[in-house]
């Protein structure tokens, strides 16, 4: 439990101990200040963040789980390349709509209600996908699953941002960036599961592999449903912004370990803007326009390139090695763990000190160089070139991990205060999932037509984002974004990043 220390004022101050009393809440801004100062030791704030990351883990697992089995699905259902694109992109079509509505609902009815509802989509959709008798049912189940992903990401990002401090280790930027290693942990778990199932299933039943992998997505969803009702509360800042100061005080006690009492002064307290569909227009006013453009470009470019690479990773590795599925699974798993996951951890640790802007610029630069190298190599003919090509793939994933992979969400979440965060993330994810849909739909077609020359097309994505980053130098890490709900843009403008 934590209290706020109020020094006494005796004649001999040095001889007197401090008198402690609970924190006093008179306005929503007081709640934001308490949250931004950090939770008490032993509180549930980290558990809340872990559960929010569990939702991100599930999002990533469901988006990745089809990557390895798509060739078996195409063979089993006799799908043409365009039909493969439809099945692959169905989940992102659902995510587009889910993000559009999820962002609004997150701001309108609260983080808690949306978070408690979206897991049901994952349970039902995962089971339906695993049992799908044809491509149409599979595509429909993946669409439903994507709708759940779209609902979940705005609320998960809101929890990560609104249960973290502004400055220091583990600040808001670091907490939001933690979505990235959670994402890569999920993709690695997916490949580990595939590897285990591949080892256990008889050769004649390997056609079940994709079904079991998809259906397994219901297991972590059920686990999250069972544990999160015990620890998850509404965001205290959201509750305060909507006039429930007493509720915010209870949440601070339960989740933040901080005693707080509400003191009504009788004065009218200005509240932040209320949730409305019109808030989508606010994202493009004079204050937020440049931030919205920057977050959209980073997220869309990152998603377009990453989805093409991850979806095509098994196919790419197979073309490099010209070996069986076991080599493909192990190589995909190793690349995700050694490069993407490690890069994500670095992105989290470096966010408070290096900043999101520099890390994103460096990450995109490494991605662009890696893709150009892969395009120049083409299909490697010798052992040395194969090693170089694999390292370039690893370089792309490493750059994604510490750069745009970590901080696309930092920009989407921390460019807006609490009153706009759900709408901001939802709008961003609508654009990002649109880029994912285009990527997942086009990659099978382009790869079939262009072969390894498709890397030239993918390289346009990080290059575009780099140019926009150099034009808009917004640094969200360490900036008190929630204060804009009460005081407008802060006079202490974030530092101008420089390489």
C-alpha positions in Angstrom: 0.0 0.0 0.0 1.3 3.5 -0.8 0.5 6.8 0.7 1.5 10.3 -0.1 3.8 11.9 2.4 2.9 15.4 3.7 5.6 17.1 5.7 4.7 18.7 8.9 5.7 22.3 9.7 6.9 22.5 13.3 9.5 25.0 14.7 12.2 22.3 14.6 11.4 20.5 11.3 14.5 18.4 11.5 13.3 16.7 14.7 9.9 15.8 13.4 8.9 12.7 11.3 6.8 13.1 8.2 3.1 12.6 8.5 1.5 10.4 5.8 -2.0 10.5 4.6 -3.9 9.1 1.6 -3.6 10.8 -1.8 -6.4 13.4 -2.3 -8.4 13.3 -5.5 -10.3 16.4 -6.5 -10.4 16.0 -10.3 -9.6 13.6 -13.1 -6.2 15.3 -13.5 -5.3 14.2 -10.0 -5.9 10.6 -10.9 -3.8 10.9 -14.0 -0.9 12.4 -11.9 -1.1 9.5 -9.4 -1.0 6.9 -12.2 1.8 8.7 -14.0 3.9 8.7 -10.9 3.9 4.9 -10.8 2.2 2.1 -8.9 3.1 1.0 -5.4 5.4 -2.0 -4.9 3.4 -5.3 -4.7 0.4 -3.9 -6.5 -1.6 -5.6 -9.3 -0.6 -3.1 -11.9 2.0 -5.4 -13.5 -0.5 -8.3 -13.5 -3.0 -6.0 -15.4 -0.2 -5.3 -17.9 0.6 -9.0 -18.2 -3.0 -9.9 -18.8 -3.3 -7.2 -21.5 -0.2 -8.6 -23.1 -1.9 -12.0 -22.9 -4.5 -10.6 -25.3 -1.8 -9.4 -27.6 -0.2 -12.9 -27.4 -3.5 -14.4 -28.5 -3.9 -11.9 -31.3 -0.5 -12.8 -32.7 -1.0 -16.5 -32.3 -4.2 -16.4 -34.3 -2.7 -14.2 -37.0 0.3 -16.5 -37.3 -1.2 -19.9 -36.9 -2.2 -20.2 -40.6 1.2 -19.3 -42.0 2.7 -22.8 -42.0 -0.5 -24.8 -42.8 -1.6 -22.7 -45.8 0.0 -25.1 -48.3 -1.8 -28.1 -46.8 -5.1 -26.1 -46.8 -4.6 -25.2 -50.4 -3.9 -28.8 -51.3 -6.8 -30.3 -49.2 -9.4 -27.8 -50.5 -7.9 -27.5 -54.1 -7.5 -23.7 -53.9 -6.2 -21.4 -56.6 -3.7 -18.7 -55.6 -6.5 -16.1 -55.4 -8.6 -18.4 -53.1 -5.5 -18.9 -50.9 -5.2 -15.1 -50.7 -8.9 -14.9 -49.6 -8.4 -17.5 -46.8 -5.2 -15.8 -45.7 -6.6 -12.3 -45.6 -10.0 -13.1 -44.1 -8.7 -12.5 -40.6 -7.5 -9.1 -41.4 -10.8 -8.1 -43.1 -12.4 -8.9 -39.7 -9.7 -7.0 -37.9 -10.5 -3.9 -39.9 -14.1 -3.8 -38.8 -13.2 -4.9 -35.3 -10.7 -2.1 -34.9 -13.1 0.5 -36.2 -15.8 -0.4 -33.8 -13.5 -1.5 -31.0 -11.7 1.9 -30.8 -15.0 3.7 -30.4 -16.4 1.2 -27.9 -13.2 1.3 -25.8 -13.7 5.1 -25.4 -17.5 4.9 -25.1 -18.3 2.1 -22.7 -14.9 1.6 -21.1 -11.8 -0.6 -21.3 -13.1 -3.3 -18.9 -16.3 -4.2 -20.7 -14.7 -4.5 -24.2 -11.8 -6.5 -22.7 -14.1 -8.9 -21.0 -16.1 -9.5 -24.2 -13.6 -9.9 -27.0 -12.1 -13.3 -25.8 -15.4 -15.0 -26.7 -14.7 -14.3 -30.3 -11.3 -16.1 -30.1 -12.8 -19.2 -28.4 -15.7 -19.7 -30.9 -13.6 -18.8 -34.0 -10.6 -21.0 -33.1 -12.8 -24.1 -32.6 -14.8 -23.4 -35.8 -11.6 -22.9 -37.8 -10.1 -26.2 -36.6 -13.3 -28.0 -37.6 -13.9 -26.2 -40.9 -15.2 -28.6 -43.6 -14.3 -26.2 -46.5 -12.6 -23.0 -47.4 -15.7 -20.9 -47.0 -16.3 -22.0 -43.3 -12.5 -21.5 -42.7 -12.6 -18.0 -44.1 -15.7 -17.1 -42.1 -14.1 -18.4 -38.9 -11.0 -16.5 -39.5 -13.0 -13.3 -40.2 -14.7 -13.7 -36.9 -11.4 -14.3 -35.2 -10.1 -11.1 -36.9 -13.0 -9.1 -35.5 -11.9 -10.2 -32.0 -8.4 -9.1 -32.8 -9.6 -5.7 -33.9 -11.6 -5.3 -30.7 -8.8 -6.4 -28.5 -5.9 -4.3 -29.7 -7.3 -0.8 -28.8 -8.3 -1.9 -25.3 -5.1 -3.8 -24.7 -3.0 -0.7 -25.7 -5.2 1.5 -23.5 -4.5 -0.8 -20.5 -0.8 -0.8 -21.2 -0.7 3.0 -21.4 -3.0 3.7 -18.5 -1.4 1.4 -16.0 2.2 2.7 -16.5 4.3 5.7 -15.3 5.3 8.5 -17.6 9.1 8.5 -17.0 11.8 6.1 -16.0 12.3 2.4 -16.5 9.1 0.7 -17.5 7.4 3.9 -18.6 4.4 4.1 -20.9 6.5 3.8 -24.0 8.3 0.7 -22.7 5.0 -0.9 -21.5 3.3 -0.3 -24.9 6.4 -1.5 -26.7 6.2 -4.8 -24.7 3.4 -5.8 -27.1 6.2 -6.6 -29.6 8.1 -9.3 -27.7 4.7 -10.7 -26.6 3.8 -10.9 -30.3 7.0 -12.7 -31.2 6.7 -15.0 -28.2 3.3 -16.0 -29.6 4.6 -16.6 -33.1 7.5 -18.7 -31.6 4.9 -20.6 -29.5 3.0 -21.3 -32.6 6.0 -22.8 -34.4 6.9 -24.8 -31.2 3.4 -26.2 -31.2 3.7 -27.1 -34.9 7.0 -28.7 -34.2 5.6 -30.8 -31.4 2.6 -31.8 -33.3 4.7 -32.7 -36.4 6.8 -35.0 -34.2 3.8 -36.7 -32.6 1.4 -37.1 -35.5 1.7 -40.1 -37.8 2.8 -39.4 -41.3 -0.6 -40.2 -42.7 -2.3 -37.7 -40.3 -0.1 -34.7 -40.9 -3.0 -33.2 -42.7 -4.5 -32.6 -39.2 -1.6 -30.3 -38.3 -3.2 -27.1 -39.4 -6.5 -27.9 -37.8 -5.0 -28.7 -34.4 -2.8 -25.5 -34.6 -5.8 -23.3 -35.3 -8.1 -24.9 -32.7 -5.4 -24.6 -30.0 -6.0 -20.8 -30.1 -9.1 -21.4 -27.9 -6.9 -22.7 -25.0 -5.1 -19.5 -24.1 -8.3 -17.5 -24.7 -10.2 -19.6 -22.1 -7.2 -19.3 -19.7 -7.3 -15.5 -20.0 -11.1 -15.5 -19.4 -10.6 -17.5 -16.2 -7.9 -15.2 -14.7 -8.6 -11.7 -15.8 -11.9 -11.2 -14.0 -9.9 -11.5 -10.7 -7.3 -8.8 -11.6 -8.6 -6.6 -14.4 -10.4 -3.4 -13.4 -11.5 -0.4 -15.4 -8.8 2.1 -16.2 -8.8 4.6 -13.3 -8.1 7.5 -15.7 -11.1 6.5 -17.9 -13.3 6.2 -14.9 -12.3 9.6 -13.5 -12.7 11.2 -16.9 -16.3 10.0 -17.0 -17.1 11.5 -13.6 -16.6 8.5 -11.3 -13.9 9.7 -9.0 -15.0 7.3 -6.2 -14.6 4.4 -8.7 -11.2 5.7 -9.7 -10.1 5.7 -6.0 -11.3 2.1 -5.6 -9.3 1.1 -8.7 -6.2 2.8 -7.4 -6.5 0.9 -4.2 -7.2 -2.5 -5.9 -4.8 -2.3 -8.8 -2.3 0.4 -8.0 -1.9 -0.3 -4.2 -2.5 3.4 -3.5 -4.9 4.8 -0.9 -6.8 7.7 -2.2 -9.7 9.7 -0.9 -12.1 11.9 -2.9 -12.5 15.5 -1.8 -15.3 17.4 -3.4 -14.6 21.1 -3.5 -18.0 22.2 -4.8 -16.3 23.7 -7.8 -17.2 22.5 -11.3 -14.5 20.4 -12.8 -13.9 20.4 -16.5 -14.1 17.0 -18.1 -12.2 15.8 -21.2 -14.1 15.4 -24.4 -16.7 12.6 -24.3 -16.6 9.6 -26.7 -18.2 10.2 -30.1 -17.8 9.1 -33.7 -16.9 12.8 -34.4 -13.7 12.2 -32.5 -12.3 10.5 -35.6 -12.3 14.0 -37.0 -10.4 15.3 -34.0 -7.5 13.0 -35.0 -6.9 15.4 -37.9 -7.1 18.8 -36.1 -4.1 21.1 -35.8 -2.8 19.3 -32.7 -3.0 15.7 -33.8 -2.8 15.7 -37.6 0.9 15.2 -37.9 1.0 12.5 -35.2 -1.9 10.7 -36.8 -0.2 10.7 -40.2 3.1 9.5 -38.7 1.5 6.7 -36.7 -0.5 5.6 -39.7 2.5 5.4 -42.0 4.7 3.6 -39.5 2.0 1.1 -38.7 0.9 0.5 -42.3 4.4 0.2 -43.7 5.5 -2.1 -40.8 2.4 -4.3 -41.2 2.6 -4.6 -45.0 6.2 -5.7 -45.0 6.1 -7.8 -41.8 3.0 -9.8 -42.9 4.5 -10.5 -46.3 7.7 -11.7 -44.7 6.1 -13.8 -41.9 3.4 -15.2 -44.1 6.0 -16.1 -46.7 8.7 -17.2 -44.3 8.0 -21.0 -44.7 7.8 -20.6 -48.4 10.9 -18.5 -48.6 13.0 -20.8 -46.4 11.8 -23.8 -48.4 13.1 -22.2 -51.6 16.4 -21.4 -49.9 17.0 -24.9 -48.5 15.0 -27.0 -50.9 14.4 -29.4 -48.0 11.5 -30.9 -46.0 9.0 -29.3 -43.7 11.0 -30.1 -40.5 13.8 -27.8 -41.6 11.3 -25.1 -42.5 9.7 -25.2 -39.1 13.0 -25.2 -37.2 14.4 -22.4 -39.3 11.2 -20.2 -38.9 11.2 -20.8 -35.1 14.9 -19.9 -34.8 14.6 -16.7 -36.8 11.6 -15.6 -34.7 13.4 -16.3 -31.4 16.9 -15.2 -32.2 16.1 -12.1 -34.2 12.5 -10.9 -33.8 12.0 -11.7 -30.1 15.4 -10.5 -29.0 14.9 -7.3 -31.0 11.6 -6.7 -29.3 13.2 -7.0 -25.9 15.8 -4.5 -26.9 13.0 -2.1 -28.1 11.3 -2.3 -24.7 14.5 -1.8 -22.7 15.8 1.1 -24.9 12.5 3.0 -25.3 12.9 5.2 -22.1 16.5 6.2 -22.9 17.0 6.1 -26.7 13.4 7.0 -27.6 10.9 5.6 -30.0 11.8 7.9 -33.0 15.5 6.9 -33.2 14.7 3.2 -32.7 12.1 3.2 -35.4 14.4 5.0 -37.9 17.2 2.6 -37.2 14.9 -0.4 -37.5 13.4 0.7 -40.8 16.9 1.4 -42.1 18.0 -2.2 -41.3 14.9 -3.6 -42.9 15.4 -1.6 -46.1 19.0 -2.8 -46.4 18.0 -6.4 -45.7 15.3 -6.4 -48.3 17.5 -4.9 -51.0 20.1 -7.5 -50.2 17.5 -10.3 -50.5 16.3 -8.9 -53.8 19.9 -8.8 -55.2 20.7 -12.3 -54.1 17.4 -13.8 -55.5 17.3 -17.5 -55.1 20.7 -18.4 -53.6 22.6 -21.1 -55.4 25.5 -21.8 -53.0 25.9 -22.6 -49.4 27.5 -19.2 -48.5 24.7 -17.3 -50.3 22.1 -19.3 -48.4 23.7 -18.3 -45.1 23.8 -14.6 -46.2 20.1 -14.8 -47.2 19.0 -16.3 -43.9 21.0 -13.6 -42.0 19.3 -10.9 -44.1 15.9 -12.4 -43.2 17.1 -12.3 -39.6 18.2 -8.7 -40.0 14.8 -7.7 -41.3 13.1 -9.4 -38.3 15.6 -7.9 -35.8 15.0 -4.4 -37.2 11.3 -5.0 -37.0 11.6 -6.1 -33.4 13.4 -3.1 -31.9 12.1 -0.6 -34.4 8.7 -0.3 -36.0 7.5 -3.6 -34.5 7.8 -2.2 -31.0 7.0 1.4 -31.7 4.2 1.4 -34.2 2.0 0.9 -31.2 3.9 3.4 -29.2 3.0 6.0 -31.8 -0.6 4.8 -32.1 -1.2 4.7 -28.4 0.8 7.6 -27.0 0.1 10.3 -29.6 -3.3 10.8 -28.0 -4.6 11.3 -24.4 -7.0 9.0 -22.7 -10.2 10.5 -24.2 -8.9 9.8 -27.7 -6.8 6.7 -27.2 -9.3 4.1 -28.1 -10.4 6.0 -31.2 -6.8 6.7 -32.1 -5.6 3.1 -31.8 -8.8 1.9 -33.6 -8.3 4.2 -36.5 -4.6 3.3 -36.7 -5.4 -0.4 -36.6 -8.1 0.0 -39.3 -5.4 1.4 -41.6 -2.8 -1.2 -40.5 -5.2 -4.1 -41.0 -6.0 -2.8 -44.4 -2.3 -2.9 -45.2 -2.2 -6.4 -43.8 -5.1 -7.5 -45.9 -3.5 -6.1 -49.1 -0.2 -7.8 -48.1 -1.6 -11.2 -47.3 -3.8 -11.2 -50.4 -1.1 -10.0 -52.8 1.9 -11.9 -51.5 0.8 -15.3 -52.8 0.0 -13.8 -56.2 3.1 -11.6 -56.4 5.4 -14.4 -55.1 4.1 -16.8 -57.7 4.6 -14.1 -60.5 7.9 -12.5 -59.3 9.6 -15.1 -57.2 12.3 -13.5 -55.0 12.0 -10.2 -56.9 9.0 -9.6 -54.7 11.5 -8.2 -52.1 11.8 -5.1 -54.3 8.1 -4.5 -53.8 8.3 -5.1 -50.1 11.3 -2.7 -49.7 9.0 0.2 -50.7 7.3 0.0 -47.3 10.2 0.7 -44.9 11.6 3.4 -47.3 8.2 5.2 -47.3 8.1 5.1 -43.5 11.7 6.4 -43.2 10.9 9.4 -45.4 7.9 10.3 -43.3 9.8 9.9 -40.0 12.5 12.3 -41.2 9.8 14.8 -42.1 7.8 14.4 -38.8 10.1 14.1 -35.7 7.6 13.4 -33.0 8.9 11.7 -29.9 6.2 10.2 -27.6 8.5 8.5 -25.0 8.6 10.5 -21.7 5.9 12.9 -22.8 2.9 13.4 -20.5 0.3 12.9 -23.2 -2.7 12.5 -20.7 -2.2 16.0 -19.5 -3.5 17.2 -22.9 -7.0 16.2 -21.8 -6.8 18.9 -19.1 -4.4 21.5 -20.2 -4.0 21.1 -24.0 -0.7 20.4 -25.7 2.2 20.8 -23.1 4.6 23.8 -23.4 7.5 21.4 -22.9 7.6 20.1 -26.4 9.2 16.6 -26.6 12.8 16.7 -27.6 13.6 16.9 -31.3 15.1 13.5 -32.2 18.4 13.5 -34.1 20.5 10.6 -35.3 
